[in-house]
Amino acid sequence: MNRYETVFIMTPVLSDEQAAETVEKFKKFLKGKGAKIKHEENWGLRKLAYPIQKKTTGFYFLVEFEADGEVITPFETEFRRDERILRFLTTAMDKYHIEYAESRRNKSKKEDTSKAKAEA
């Protein structure tokens, strides 16, 4: 099993419920193919670097998962078929990428707890 990271951008005309439903669709697809989801992050509505389909913003979502290599092609085909997806990128994670991603998550958790203590 290899580790992968996919970031996809959904069209900004979706409601929060529709965006959550879209994310669940792709997570369900991965689980159905035997993948294990390791981490997910909702980056929310962000400005795009350049207009895509005359849209300047989009809902960003990141999912990190372990799966066999043959899962990737049908997974990306699902992105291409879904009109709610503006762009997507799947990358294979090597050991350094995994280490960096975990350290980044741990760092953000520490910052969140320090902010919570400061507010209390």
N, C-alpha and C positions, 0 to 999 in steps of 0.2 A: 504494500500500500504506500502510495506517495502522498505527500502533503501539498495542497494547492491553496491558492488565495484568489478569490474572484471579487472584483469591484464592479458593480453595475450601477447605471444611472437610469432612473425612471423619469418619465415625463412629469412636469410640474403641475399638469392639470388634474392629477389624481388627488382624491381626498386622502386623509390619513388612513382611513379604513381600507381604501383601495390599494394604497401603497403597502400596507401591512399584509393584505391578501396576496399581493404579487410576490412579496418576500416569502410568505408561507408556501406558495406554489413551488418556488424553486428549492426551498429547503426540503419540502416533501418529495420532490423529484430526486434529490440527492439521497435522501434516506431510503427511498424505494430502490435505488441502485446499489445499496449497501454501503454508502459513504457514512463516515462519522463526522459530524460537525463539531469542530474544536472551539471555534470562536466566531462571534458575529458582532458587528458594530453598525448602528444606524447613524450615519453622518448627517442626516437631515437634508434640508433644502439648501443648496449652495449655488453660487453663480458659476456658470460654465466659462471656460477659457475662451471659447468662441461659440457662436450660435450653431445649434444643431436642430434641424427641422424648424427653423425660425423661433426657437426657444432659447432663452438666455439663462435659465436656471433649471435645476433638476434635483430629484431626491437621490442621494448617494447611499449605497449600502455595501458593506464588506462582509464576506463570509469566508472563513478559513475551514478547510475540511480535509480529511484523509479519504482517499479513494483509489481504485485501480485506474490505470491510464485510459482504459477503453470507456470510462464514464464521461470523459471530458467532451468528446465529439458530440454525443447526443445532448449533453447539458448545454453546450453552446448553440446547438440547433434550436433548442427550446427558446433561448434568448432571441435568436433571429426571427422566430415565428411570432413572438409576443410584441404587439404594437406599442405596448406601454414602456418598452425598453429602448432608450436612446443609444446607449453605448454599454459595452462590457469588456472586461479584460480578465483573463485567467492566467495566472503564472504558477509554475511549479516552484515550490519553496525548497531551497537547499538548507543545509544545517545552519549556515550563517543567517539566512533570512528568518528561519524559525527562531533562532536565538534573539535576533534583533526585535522581532514582533513580540516575543514574550517579555523582553526587558522593557519595551515601550508600554505594554499593558501594565506591567508591575509599577512602572514609574507613574503612569496616570492614576493608578489606584492609590498610590501614596499621596499624590497631589490632592485627590478627592477627599481622602481622610483628613489631611492637614487643613483643607478648606473648611470641612465640617467642624473640626475642632476650633478653628478661628471664629466661626460664626456662632458657636455655642457659648 
